[in-house]
Amino acid sequence: MACLSEHHKPKAGVVGKCSVPMWCGGLPAGFCDQSAYGEQRAERYRGENLSYASGYCCAGHGGPRENDVRFMRDGDMWMAFNPGFVNLQESPAGFGETRAKALAELSAPHPTTGEE
C-alpha cells in the first residue's frame, strides 16, 4: 500500500496533492494526486458519494477549490484562512471550535483597522 508523503499532508497556504486512494483490480494503485488546497470538507463527504481522505483533497473529491476559504486543525481549534496565506503575522486568519466559528472570526472586521 502506498504511504502518504509530505505533499499529501495539510499545511497552511501550501498547494498539495489529493490523498484519495485509487484502486485497480481491487488493489491499491496510489493516490489521485490532483492539485489540492486543503482537507476534505465533512459536509461534502457525507452528502456525496466520495472516498474519504485523511489529508489534502482536490475539489473533485470534496476539498476546497483554488479560491475558496481554507480550513485546517490547529491544536483543538479550526483555523480559517484565505488563499495566499503566508503566516499568522502577515495574513488574516480566524479561529474557532467549529469551521463556522473560524469563518465568522475571519470574516469579522479587524478590531483596529475596521478592515475585513
Secondary structure, DSSP 4 states (H G I P E B T S, - for coil): -----GGGS--TT--EE---EEEETTEEEEE---EE-SBPPHHHHHHTT----SSB--GGGTPPPTTS-EEEEETTEEEEE-TT---TTTS-EEEESSHHHHHHHHHSPPTTT---
